[in-house]
Each structure stands twice: as C-alpha cells, then as structure tokens.
Amino acid sequence: MSSNTEHKPTLRTLSILEFISAGDRSYSLSEISRALGISPSTLFPIIHTLREKKYLNFDKKTQTYSLGLRLFEIGSRIQNSHAYNAIMDIINEVVEKCDETCHFGVLDHGDVLYLAKADSTNPIRMFSKIGKRMPAYGTAIGKALLKQFTFEELKALYPEGLKPLTANTINCFDELYRQICSSDIFMYENEESNDSIRCIAIPLYQEKTVVAALSVAIPVYRYEEQKAREIERTLKEASVRFSQEIPDFMF
C-alpha cells in the first residue's frame, strides 16, 4: 500500500501501540507525545478510546499507560489458527528428533521476531520467549532471514552499523554478507547473540521468497559436528514440511 492511501488516524493508533509495546515500562501522555511527534490534544482522544476499550491500561498513581489485556486476548487467538498449529507440529517434531530448543521467526525491521518455540527437555538450554526481538545480523535465524538481501540492502537496513550483542557478534558488513552468501541452505551462529550458545538455522521459502526461518539452539558444551549434521538433516526435512503443509504462509 502506498503512503498516500494510508489512513492517518489509524497510523497514529498503531504507532501508539507499537511505541508502548517496544518499551519495558509504562509511559505518560507527554512522553508518548514527544516520542511520536503528536500533539497531546490530538493524542488524548485516541489514547482515551484505547483505554476505554481495554487496549491500554492506565495507572492513576503514576499517570502512565501500558498495554491492556484486550491485546493479549486478540494475540492469543493466533495460537488457534491452522497455520500456527501446523508450525508448532513442525517445531515439536524437530525437538523430538534432536532434543534441543527450536525457534520459528520472521524478519521485522531488521530484527528477528520470535513467533513460536519448543524447548529441549535438557535442564541446561537456551532461555527465550515468544515475542522477543533480536537484531537479525547477530543470530543464525536472522542470517537465514537475510539470505536474499544484497550488500547495499543490508547497509540500508542497519544505517547505524552492526552493534555487538556479545564479544563474538559480527560487526562488519563484509563478513555478514560473506556468511549469508557462503551457504545455499544453512546459517550458523557461534555465541554471537548469547554466550555459551551455538545455533543452526534454515530459511523457509514460499514462491522462492524467504518468509520465515527455523533455528535450533545448542549449548556449546553439547555441540559436536555429528550432532550438527543430524540437526541440519532435521531442519531440511522441516523446511520441506513447511513448504508442503503451509503453502500460503506470509507475514
């Protein structure tokens, strides 16, 4: 949709929800106004309506707003969809075969947005949660999502450069592009987003376009080359299932 056909009041509503959801605290009306460049007089009736409809909570003591339960209620319904259930079946099968944590994610503004996961049964495993975001360049799953990007597109996606997440995070566009181009299928991460964790990922395609990716996270002390090859085979099988069972997935 072109920008001249977008509905400005709707965009303002979405920008409010996105701003509050991106933070880790509640925000006052003046803070939201300054961050979004919307006058308080224009902002107040939108926020008041969102509060009345329970899309936002209002703390009278601090005079601040946070996300409301109505958003959780709507978002949780995704888990009842055919596509989500099919994705979870695929993820669970990966975990059953390799007993390591498996993630499913999509690319959103240069970040991996984690939409689904299943945990390893091992007591020592990667900690993660649905809805978490990570810069794509620092993760195996993110590199898989970036596979169709050109060098120029990568630089445009991260205009402030590649900021380190750990001591091992890639901080050079040349190296990131080399890794993305180095494999036709799998992408790898070696303690680049989490210390003591290695990951293997595979892009998921629809009509020759990367729409999502799957990854398996392995604690470094359990990582062995034979195990890695087994995980690669499992991920490749999962990618075939995805293309066959969820042919119309787009995000």
KOLKOLVEX-251696 format. One line per 10 residues: number of its first residue (from 0); for each residue y, x, z of N, C-alpha, C. Coordinates in nm, 3 decimals, always signed. Atoms other than C-alpha are relative to their C-alpha. Example, Ala and Ser with C-alpha at 12.3 -4.5 7.8 and 13.67 -1.06 7.14 Angstrom:
2
0	-0.119/+0.089/+0.000/-0.450/+1.230/+0.780/+0.120/+0.090/+0.000; -0.119/-0.082/-0.006/-0.106/+1.367/+0.714/+0.109/-0.077/+0.073;
This chain:
251
0	-0.120/+0.085/+0.000/+0.000/+0.000/+0.000/+0.124/+0.088/+0.000; -0.121/-0.081/+0.007/+0.339/+0.142/-0.095/+0.094/-0.035/+0.114; -0.086/+0.018/-0.117/+0.607/+0.185/+0.170/+0.096/-0.117/-0.016; -0.096/+0.108/+0.019/+0.841/-0.074/+0.009/-0.061/-0.137/+0.016; +0.063/+0.129/-0.022/+0.585/-0.350/+0.065/-0.047/-0.016/+0.145; +0.043/+0.008/-0.138/+0.516/-0.271/+0.431/+0.097/-0.086/+0.082; -0.077/+0.093/-0.080/+0.635/-0.526/+0.686/+0.056/+0.072/+0.123; -0.062/-0.084/-0.102/+0.885/-0.353/+0.918/-0.029/-0.046/+0.143; +0.032/+0.042/-0.137/+0.833/-0.571/+1.230/-0.146/+0.030/+0.040; +0.139/-0.032/-0.029/+0.457/-0.522/+1.202/-0.017/+0.148/+0.025;
10	+0.006/-0.144/-0.020/+0.503/-0.147/+1.167/+0.053/+0.040/+0.137; -0.054/-0.028/-0.133/+0.715/-0.146/+1.482/-0.102/-0.032/+0.109; +0.102/+0.038/-0.098/+0.444/-0.329/+1.674/-0.111/+0.103/+0.005; +0.107/-0.099/+0.005/+0.179/-0.086/+1.558/+0.046/+0.134/+0.055; -0.050/-0.129/-0.049/+0.398/+0.215/+1.634/+0.008/+0.001/+0.152; -0.004/+0.010/-0.147/+0.442/+0.093/+1.994/-0.139/+0.022/+0.057; +0.138/-0.012/-0.050/+0.067/+0.057/+2.046/-0.054/+0.141/-0.023; +0.050/-0.134/+0.030/-0.008/+0.390/+1.878/+0.066/+0.105/+0.090; -0.069/-0.096/-0.087/+0.256/+0.575/+2.082/-0.058/-0.004/+0.142; +0.052/+0.010/-0.136/+0.128/+0.441/+2.415/-0.145/+0.048/+0.006;
20	+0.141/-0.040/-0.001/-0.237/+0.498/+2.320/-0.018/+0.151/-0.013; +0.010/-0.145/+0.020/-0.168/+0.861/+2.225/+0.028/+0.078/+0.128; -0.035/-0.069/-0.124/-0.041/+0.945/+2.573/-0.106/-0.017/+0.108; +0.094/+0.007/-0.112/-0.216/+0.987/+2.906/+0.064/-0.062/+0.123; -0.069/+0.066/-0.110/+0.023/+0.777/+3.116/+0.068/-0.125/-0.052; -0.077/+0.117/+0.042/+0.236/+0.464/+3.110/+0.144/+0.042/-0.031; -0.132/-0.037/+0.047/+0.586/+0.459/+2.957/+0.101/-0.112/+0.026; -0.107/+0.097/-0.019/+0.918/+0.290/+3.032/+0.054/-0.044/-0.135; -0.061/+0.050/+0.123/+1.111/+0.087/+2.777/+0.090/+0.105/-0.063; -0.092/-0.101/+0.055/+1.370/+0.362/+2.740/-0.076/+0.117/-0.060;
30	+0.080/-0.109/+0.056/+1.100/+0.628/+2.684/-0.057/-0.039/-0.135; +0.055/+0.048/+0.126/+0.938/+0.419/+2.411/+0.111/-0.009/-0.105; -0.115/+0.013/+0.090/+1.280/+0.351/+2.258/+0.040/+0.137/-0.057; -0.040/-0.133/+0.046/+1.371/+0.721/+2.241/-0.105/+0.062/-0.091; +0.108/-0.062/+0.077/+1.030/+0.830/+2.111/-0.011/-0.060/-0.140; +0.020/+0.068/+0.128/+1.022/+0.572/+1.830/+0.130/-0.019/-0.078; -0.127/+0.019/+0.069/+1.392/+0.562/+1.746/+0.031/-0.145/-0.025; -0.025/+0.144/+0.011/+1.405/+0.186/+1.800/+0.089/-0.040/+0.118; -0.093/+0.038/-0.107/+1.693/+0.034/+1.998/-0.070/-0.088/+0.104; +0.062/+0.083/-0.105/+1.599/-0.127/+2.334/+0.011/-0.150/-0.029;
40	-0.018/+0.142/+0.028/+1.739/-0.461/+2.217/-0.100/-0.050/-0.106; +0.100/+0.036/+0.102/+1.507/-0.461/+1.913/-0.140/+0.012/+0.057; +0.132/-0.029/-0.055/+1.215/-0.322/+2.112/-0.045/-0.103/+0.102; +0.039/+0.084/-0.114/+1.223/-0.556/+2.411/-0.077/-0.126/-0.038; +0.076/+0.121/+0.031/+1.115/-0.885/+2.245/-0.142/+0.028/-0.052; +0.134/-0.036/+0.048/+0.822/-0.708/+2.073/-0.091/+0.034/+0.118; +0.078/-0.041/-0.117/+0.705/-0.547/+2.397/-0.026/-0.118/+0.092; +0.018/+0.119/-0.085/+0.760/-0.872/+2.589/-0.114/-0.088/-0.053; +0.106/+0.081/+0.060/+0.535/-1.058/+2.344/-0.136/+0.067/+0.019; +0.125/-0.073/-0.020/+0.267/-0.786/+2.361/-0.047/-0.011/+0.145;
50	+0.035/+0.015/-0.143/+0.280/-0.809/+2.741/-0.051/-0.141/+0.029; +0.041/+0.139/-0.024/+0.256/-1.190/+2.741/-0.140/-0.028/-0.056; +0.130/+0.021/+0.064/-0.046/-1.176/+2.509/-0.106/+0.098/+0.050; +0.093/-0.093/-0.068/-0.210/-0.906/+2.729/-0.043/+0.120/-0.086; +0.024/-0.123/+0.075/-0.195/-0.632/+2.467/+0.062/+0.121/+0.072; -0.059/-0.102/-0.086/+0.020/-0.438/+2.714/-0.003/-0.046/+0.145; -0.016/+0.025/-0.143/+0.016/-0.415/+3.093/+0.138/+0.048/+0.042; -0.131/-0.040/-0.054/+0.342/-0.395/+3.288/-0.011/+0.023/+0.149; +0.001/-0.035/-0.142/+0.368/-0.217/+3.621/+0.140/-0.025/+0.056; -0.132/+0.038/-0.053/+0.651/-0.382/+3.814/+0.059/+0.110/+0.088;
60	-0.048/-0.103/-0.092/+0.673/-0.096/+4.063/+0.065/+0.115/-0.076; -0.052/-0.114/+0.077/+0.724/+0.179/+3.803/+0.079/-0.042/-0.122; -0.070/+0.052/+0.118/+0.869/-0.046/+3.532/-0.049/+0.070/-0.128; +0.058/-0.068/+0.116/+0.630/+0.106/+3.278/-0.110/-0.084/-0.063; +0.099/+0.073/+0.078/+0.389/-0.017/+3.011/-0.119/+0.088/-0.033; +0.124/-0.066/+0.041/+0.027/+0.075/+2.935/-0.081/-0.098/-0.083; +0.083/+0.086/+0.084/-0.244/-0.061/+2.708/-0.066/-0.109/+0.082; +0.056/+0.115/-0.070/-0.379/-0.404/+2.800/-0.146/-0.026/-0.034; +0.142/+0.030/+0.014/-0.728/-0.547/+2.830/-0.033/-0.070/-0.131; +0.027/+0.069/+0.127/-0.690/-0.756/+2.513/-0.040/+0.099/-0.109;
70	+0.035/-0.103/+0.099/-0.704/-0.435/+2.306/-0.144/+0.046/+0.020; +0.138/-0.039/-0.029/-1.025/-0.332/+2.482/-0.098/-0.107/-0.047; +0.087/+0.110/+0.040/-1.175/-0.675/+2.419/-0.021/-0.003/-0.151; +0.010/+0.002/+0.147/-1.098/-0.662/+2.046/-0.077/+0.123/-0.049; +0.065/-0.123/+0.044/-1.205/-0.299/+2.007/-0.149/+0.001/+0.028; +0.142/-0.001/-0.035/-1.536/-0.355/+2.183/-0.084/-0.083/-0.094; +0.076/+0.084/+0.095/-1.634/-0.615/+1.922/-0.051/+0.078/-0.119; +0.048/-0.085/+0.109/-1.671/-0.336/+1.667/-0.146/+0.038/+0.023; +0.135/-0.043/-0.033/-1.988/-0.239/+1.852/-0.105/-0.105/-0.034; +0.095/+0.105/+0.040/-2.145/-0.569/+1.745/-0.012/-0.013/-0.151;
80	+0.003/+0.010/+0.145/-2.086/-0.509/+1.375/-0.127/+0.063/-0.057; +0.119/-0.055/+0.066/-2.368/-0.434/+1.132/+0.015/+0.149/-0.023; -0.020/-0.142/+0.031/-2.215/-0.102/+1.029/-0.013/+0.086/+0.126; +0.006/-0.079/-0.123/-2.172/+0.018/+1.388/-0.144/+0.011/+0.051; +0.140/-0.003/-0.046/-2.528/-0.079/+1.482/-0.086/+0.091/-0.088; +0.075/-0.088/+0.091/-2.662/+0.097/+1.173/+0.032/+0.147/+0.027; -0.039/-0.137/-0.033/-2.463/+0.410/+1.259/-0.067/+0.046/+0.129; +0.063/-0.036/-0.127/-2.596/+0.405/+1.616/-0.150/+0.024/-0.017; +0.143/-0.023/+0.027/-2.954/+0.374/+1.485/-0.022/+0.140/-0.057; +0.010/-0.132/+0.061/-2.898/+0.687/+1.276/+0.024/+0.109/+0.104;
90	-0.032/-0.098/-0.104/-2.738/+0.877/+1.565/-0.114/+0.013/+0.100; +0.110/-0.003/-0.098/-3.014/+0.781/+1.806/-0.124/+0.070/-0.055; +0.115/-0.067/+0.061/-3.278/+0.898/+1.561/+0.022/+0.152/-0.002; -0.030/-0.143/-0.003/-3.103/+1.237/+1.534/-0.027/+0.057/+0.138; +0.019/-0.048/-0.136/-3.103/+1.272/+1.913/-0.147/+0.001/+0.039; +0.144/+0.004/-0.029/-3.468/+1.168/+1.938/-0.072/+0.120/-0.058; +0.067/-0.110/+0.068/-3.563/+1.443/+1.695/+0.038/+0.137/+0.056; -0.043/-0.135/-0.042/-3.356/+1.731/+1.835/+0.040/+0.008/+0.148; -0.039/+0.008/-0.141/-3.264/+1.616/+2.190/+0.127/+0.079/+0.031; -0.133/-0.053/-0.025/-2.907/+1.736/+2.156/+0.102/-0.109/-0.033;
100	-0.103/+0.103/+0.016/-2.585/+1.532/+2.164/+0.047/-0.008/-0.146; -0.041/+0.024/+0.138/-2.488/+1.377/+1.829/+0.127/-0.084/-0.003; -0.127/+0.071/+0.014/-2.139/+1.262/+1.727/+0.019/-0.050/-0.143; -0.042/+0.057/+0.128/-2.006/+1.044/+1.445/+0.151/-0.014/+0.005; -0.146/+0.008/-0.002/-1.640/+1.074/+1.349/+0.060/-0.011/-0.137; -0.077/+0.011/+0.125/-1.375/+1.019/+1.085/+0.127/+0.083/+0.016; -0.124/-0.077/-0.001/-1.058/+1.205/+0.990/+0.119/-0.094/+0.011; -0.120/+0.081/-0.018/-0.727/+1.062/+1.110/+0.118/+0.092/+0.027; -0.121/-0.083/-0.013/-0.402/+1.253/+1.050/-0.031/+0.142/+0.049; +0.033/-0.138/-0.035/-0.567/+1.594/+1.077/-0.090/+0.015/+0.121;
110	+0.089/-0.003/-0.117/-0.775/+1.502/+1.382/-0.135/-0.063/-0.033; +0.126/+0.074/-0.004/-1.138/+1.410/+1.424/+0.017/-0.112/+0.101; +0.004/+0.112/-0.092/-1.154/+1.064/+1.577/-0.147/-0.035/+0.022; +0.141/+0.023/-0.030/-1.490/+1.024/+1.751/-0.024/-0.149/+0.021; +0.024/+0.144/-0.003/-1.622/+0.673/+1.691/-0.132/-0.039/+0.065; +0.130/+0.033/-0.058/-1.981/+0.693/+1.816/-0.069/+0.129/+0.043; +0.074/-0.117/-0.048/-2.215/+0.927/+2.004/-0.125/-0.046/+0.073; +0.118/+0.019/-0.085/-2.551/+0.955/+2.174/-0.027/+0.133/+0.067; +0.015/-0.122/-0.079/-2.624/+1.206/+2.449/-0.141/+0.055/-0.002; +0.127/-0.067/-0.026/-2.901/+1.458/+2.488/-0.053/-0.043/+0.136;
120	+0.058/+0.028/-0.132/-3.142/+1.395/+2.774/+0.007/+0.122/+0.091; -0.010/-0.121/-0.082/-3.086/+1.753/+2.891/+0.116/-0.013/+0.099; -0.107/+0.011/-0.100/-2.882/+1.777/+3.213/+0.124/+0.083/-0.036; -0.112/-0.082/+0.044/-2.664/+2.052/+3.059/+0.025/-0.032/-0.147; -0.033/+0.042/+0.136/-2.490/+1.917/+2.749/+0.151/-0.011/-0.013; -0.143/+0.012/+0.026/-2.151/+1.876/+2.588/+0.052/-0.131/+0.055; -0.066/+0.121/-0.047/-1.918/+1.629/+2.760/+0.097/-0.048/-0.106; -0.091/+0.057/+0.098/-1.737/+1.396/+2.522/+0.007/-0.150/+0.023; -0.012/+0.144/-0.014/-1.624/+1.037/+2.492/+0.050/-0.063/-0.129; -0.043/+0.073/+0.118/-1.567/+0.774/+2.224/+0.152/-0.018/+0.006;
130	-0.144/+0.013/+0.006/-1.206/+0.758/+2.109/+0.074/+0.131/+0.017; -0.063/-0.131/-0.016/-1.143/+1.126/+2.177/+0.044/+0.054/-0.136; -0.050/-0.066/+0.120/-0.944/+1.325/+1.923/-0.002/+0.151/+0.020; -0.006/-0.146/+0.000/-0.970/+1.693/+1.837/+0.053/+0.045/-0.135; -0.044/-0.053/+0.130/-0.792/+1.897/+1.568/-0.121/+0.035/-0.086; +0.118/-0.015/+0.084/-1.035/+1.897/+1.277/-0.035/+0.145/-0.029; +0.027/-0.139/+0.037/-0.997/+2.267/+1.197/-0.078/+0.076/+0.105; +0.068/-0.071/-0.107/-1.146/+2.364/+1.535/-0.139/-0.050/+0.031; +0.132/+0.059/-0.026/-1.469/+2.165/+1.512/-0.085/+0.001/-0.125; +0.090/+0.006/+0.116/-1.775/+2.164/+1.290/+0.012/-0.135/-0.070;
140	-0.010/+0.133/+0.060/-1.747/+1.789/+1.237/+0.131/-0.015/-0.076; -0.128/+0.004/+0.069/-1.382/+1.832/+1.146/+0.000/+0.078/-0.130; +0.010/-0.079/+0.124/-1.455/+2.106/+0.893/-0.077/-0.078/-0.107; +0.075/+0.083/+0.095/-1.710/+1.873/+0.734/+0.090/-0.107/-0.061; -0.091/+0.103/+0.049/-1.440/+1.606/+0.706/+0.107/+0.058/-0.093; -0.103/-0.065/+0.082/-1.204/+1.858/+0.544/-0.055/+0.061/-0.129; +0.064/-0.073/+0.109/-1.450/+1.973/+0.278/+0.063/-0.025/-0.137; -0.057/+0.030/+0.131/-1.272/+1.803/-0.011/+0.148/+0.036/-0.011; -0.141/-0.037/+0.002/-0.927/+1.941/+0.079/+0.021/+0.132/-0.073; -0.039/-0.126/+0.063/-0.760/+2.206/-0.131/+0.073/+0.086/+0.104;
150	-0.073/-0.090/-0.090/-0.591/+2.508/+0.029/+0.140/-0.055/+0.028; -0.135/+0.054/-0.017/-0.248/+2.352/-0.029/-0.001/-0.125/+0.086; +0.009/+0.122/-0.080/-0.360/+2.021/+0.122/-0.024/+0.032/+0.148; +0.023/-0.041/-0.138/-0.485/+2.198/+0.435/+0.130/+0.044/+0.066; -0.126/-0.048/-0.056/-0.150/+2.370/+0.487/+0.097/-0.115/+0.022; -0.087/+0.116/-0.017/+0.031/+2.040/+0.437/-0.045/-0.087/+0.117; +0.054/+0.081/-0.109/-0.199/+1.871/+0.689/+0.038/+0.056/+0.136; -0.035/-0.065/-0.127/-0.110/+2.125/+0.958/+0.126/+0.085/-0.020; -0.123/-0.074/+0.030/+0.254/+2.220/+0.895/+0.041/+0.096/+0.112; -0.033/-0.088/-0.112/+0.280/+2.383/+1.241/-0.105/+0.109/+0.021;
160	+0.103/-0.102/-0.011/-0.023/+2.604/+1.180/-0.121/-0.046/+0.079; +0.126/+0.030/-0.068/-0.364/+2.619/+1.345/+0.008/+0.052/+0.144; -0.018/-0.038/-0.140/-0.314/+2.619/+1.721/-0.137/+0.016/+0.067; +0.131/-0.026/-0.060/-0.601/+2.766/+1.928/-0.040/-0.102/+0.106; +0.059/+0.085/-0.102/-0.828/+2.542/+2.133/-0.080/+0.084/+0.100; +0.067/-0.101/-0.081/-1.033/+2.835/+2.264/+0.033/+0.136/-0.061; -0.023/-0.134/+0.054/-1.030/+3.211/+2.209/-0.063/+0.018/-0.137; +0.072/-0.013/+0.125/-1.260/+3.156/+1.909/+0.048/-0.093/-0.111; -0.048/+0.095/+0.100/-1.063/+2.887/+1.724/+0.058/+0.073/-0.122; -0.059/-0.054/+0.122/-0.978/+2.965/+1.361/+0.151/-0.018/+0.005;
170	-0.146/+0.011/+0.002/-0.605/+3.041/+1.336/+0.061/+0.044/-0.132; -0.044/-0.049/+0.131/-0.586/+3.144/+0.971/-0.048/-0.097/-0.108; +0.035/+0.094/+0.106/-0.577/+2.905/+0.674/-0.098/+0.061/-0.100; +0.092/-0.066/+0.093/-0.754/+3.159/+0.454/-0.144/-0.009/+0.050; +0.135/+0.005/-0.058/-1.052/+3.171/+0.692/-0.052/-0.143/+0.006; +0.042/+0.141/-0.003/-1.060/+2.793/+0.735/-0.046/-0.044/-0.138; +0.036/+0.041/+0.136/-1.064/+2.741/+0.359/-0.127/+0.070/-0.047; +0.122/-0.072/+0.036/-1.328/+3.011/+0.315/-0.123/-0.068/+0.058; +0.114/+0.066/-0.064/-1.557/+2.836/+0.563/-0.030/-0.134/-0.065; +0.020/+0.131/+0.062/-1.502/+2.495/+0.406/-0.068/+0.014/-0.136;
180	+0.056/-0.020/+0.134/-1.594/+2.635/+0.065/-0.134/+0.076/+0.001; +0.115/-0.091/-0.004/-1.881/+2.855/+0.186/-0.135/-0.071/-0.004; +0.127/+0.073/-0.004/-2.145/+2.583/+0.213/+0.014/-0.131/-0.075; -0.001/+0.127/+0.071/-2.233/+2.290/-0.008/-0.026/-0.118/+0.094; +0.043/+0.109/-0.087/-2.363/+2.091/+0.289/+0.053/+0.014/+0.142; -0.023/-0.006/-0.144/-2.331/+2.213/+0.647/+0.126/+0.078/+0.038; -0.111/-0.071/-0.060/-2.035/+2.322/+0.858/-0.041/+0.040/+0.142; +0.043/-0.056/-0.129/-2.059/+2.529/+1.176/+0.121/+0.029/+0.089; -0.100/-0.032/-0.101/-1.866/+2.592/+1.495/-0.066/+0.083/+0.108; +0.052/-0.089/-0.103/-1.918/+2.873/+1.743/+0.103/+0.014/+0.111;
190	-0.090/+0.000/-0.116/-1.732/+2.798/+2.069/+0.147/-0.005/-0.042; -0.136/+0.008/+0.051/-1.419/+2.707/+1.873/+0.081/-0.113/+0.061; -0.072/+0.110/-0.066/-1.334/+2.380/+2.050/-0.040/-0.014/+0.147; +0.050/+0.003/-0.138/-1.544/+2.410/+2.367/-0.075/+0.130/+0.029; +0.074/-0.119/-0.038/-1.659/+2.723/+2.543/-0.146/-0.034/+0.026; +0.145/+0.012/-0.025/-2.039/+2.767/+2.551/-0.067/-0.109/-0.084; +0.059/+0.103/+0.086/-2.095/+2.503/+2.278/+0.006/+0.046/-0.147; +0.003/-0.019/+0.144/-2.205/+2.554/+1.917/-0.033/-0.134/-0.066; +0.022/+0.127/+0.069/-2.213/+2.273/+1.660/-0.038/+0.023/-0.146; +0.035/+0.006/+0.143/-2.364/+2.195/+1.321/+0.037/-0.140/-0.048;
200	-0.045/+0.130/+0.049/-2.218/+1.915/+1.108/-0.028/-0.017/-0.148; +0.021/+0.032/+0.141/-2.268/+1.740/+0.777/+0.096/-0.111/-0.041; -0.087/+0.110/+0.046/-2.020/+1.530/+0.573/-0.083/-0.117/-0.049; +0.064/+0.122/+0.048/-2.112/+1.172/+0.487/+0.084/-0.056/-0.113; -0.072/+0.038/+0.121/-2.021/+1.052/+0.140/-0.022/-0.147/-0.036; +0.010/+0.127/+0.070/-1.950/+0.720/-0.028/+0.070/+0.019/-0.132; -0.055/-0.017/+0.135/-1.898/+0.735/-0.404/+0.067/+0.138/-0.016; -0.040/-0.140/+0.013/-1.861/+1.116/-0.389/+0.126/+0.036/+0.081; -0.114/-0.025/-0.087/-1.586/+1.091/-0.125/-0.047/+0.011/+0.144; +0.036/-0.015/-0.141/-1.619/+1.219/+0.232/+0.070/-0.109/+0.080;
210	-0.059/+0.109/-0.078/-1.566/+0.916/+0.458/-0.023/+0.017/+0.150; +0.033/-0.020/-0.140/-1.718/+1.038/+0.786/-0.085/+0.127/+0.010; +0.086/-0.117/-0.019/-1.932/+1.314/+0.935/-0.082/-0.017/+0.126; +0.089/-0.005/-0.117/-2.215/+1.372/+1.181/-0.008/+0.143/+0.048; +0.019/-0.134/-0.053/-2.250/+1.667/+1.414/-0.097/-0.002/+0.117; +0.087/-0.021/-0.116/-2.496/+1.799/+1.670/+0.057/+0.117/+0.080; -0.056/-0.102/-0.089/-2.364/+1.997/+1.969/-0.111/+0.061/+0.085; +0.107/-0.071/-0.070/-2.587/+2.262/+2.127/+0.063/+0.102/+0.096; -0.044/-0.107/-0.090/-2.516/+2.468/+2.440/-0.045/+0.136/-0.053; +0.029/-0.131/+0.057/-2.506/+2.835/+2.340/-0.134/+0.054/+0.046;
220	+0.124/-0.060/-0.051/-2.798/+2.929/+2.564/-0.124/-0.066/-0.059; +0.115/+0.065/+0.063/-3.025/+2.677/+2.382/-0.001/+0.019/-0.151; -0.012/-0.014/+0.145/-2.912/+2.776/+2.032/-0.091/+0.112/-0.050; +0.087/-0.096/+0.067/-3.179/+2.950/+1.822/-0.001/-0.032/-0.149; -0.004/+0.021/+0.144/-3.199/+2.996/+1.446/-0.103/-0.103/-0.046; +0.101/+0.098/+0.038/-3.523/+2.798/+1.418/+0.045/-0.141/+0.037; -0.051/+0.130/-0.042/-3.369/+2.513/+1.616/+0.113/-0.045/-0.091; -0.111/+0.034/+0.089/-3.058/+2.527/+1.396/-0.051/-0.053/-0.134; +0.055/+0.046/+0.128/-3.269/+2.492/+1.080/-0.061/-0.140/+0.013; +0.057/+0.133/-0.024/-3.450/+2.192/+1.231/+0.110/-0.105/+0.009;
230	-0.113/+0.092/-0.011/-3.118/+2.030/+1.317/+0.061/-0.026/-0.137; -0.052/+0.017/+0.135/-2.995/+2.089/+0.962/-0.086/-0.098/-0.079; +0.090/+0.093/+0.071/-3.302/+1.911/+0.822/+0.020/-0.143/+0.051; -0.020/+0.132/-0.060/-3.247/+1.622/+1.064/+0.132/-0.062/-0.046; -0.130/+0.050/+0.044/-2.880/+1.590/+0.970/-0.002/-0.038/-0.148; +0.008/+0.033/+0.143/-2.962/+1.596/+0.599/-0.072/-0.133/-0.020; +0.071/+0.129/+0.005/-3.212/+1.312/+0.649/+0.092/-0.113/+0.044; -0.092/+0.102/-0.050/-2.949/+1.122/+0.847/+0.106/-0.034/-0.103; -0.103/+0.025/+0.102/-2.693/+1.163/+0.567/-0.055/-0.087/-0.113; +0.064/+0.084/+0.102/-2.939/+1.010/+0.320/-0.010/-0.143/+0.049;
240	+0.007/+0.134/-0.059/-2.996/+0.716/+0.554/+0.136/-0.069/-0.003; -0.135/+0.057/-0.003/-2.622/+0.667/+0.587/+0.038/-0.053/-0.138; -0.039/+0.042/+0.135/-2.566/+0.650/+0.210/-0.082/-0.119/-0.048; +0.086/+0.109/+0.042/-2.858/+0.409/+0.168/+0.024/-0.129/+0.079; -0.008/+0.116/-0.088/-2.802/+0.178/+0.465/+0.142/-0.051/+0.024; -0.139/+0.042/-0.023/-2.421/+0.173/+0.490/+0.081/+0.038/-0.125; -0.061/-0.044/+0.126/-2.312/+0.196/+0.125/+0.148/-0.037/-0.013; -0.139/+0.045/+0.016/-1.977/+0.021/+0.180/+0.089/+0.044/+0.117; -0.081/-0.046/-0.111/-1.851/+0.213/+0.484/+0.126/+0.070/-0.050; -0.128/-0.068/+0.026/-1.484/+0.304/+0.456/+0.084/-0.015/+0.124;
250	-0.085/+0.005/-0.118/-1.238/+0.389/+0.730/+0.138/+0.055/-0.036;
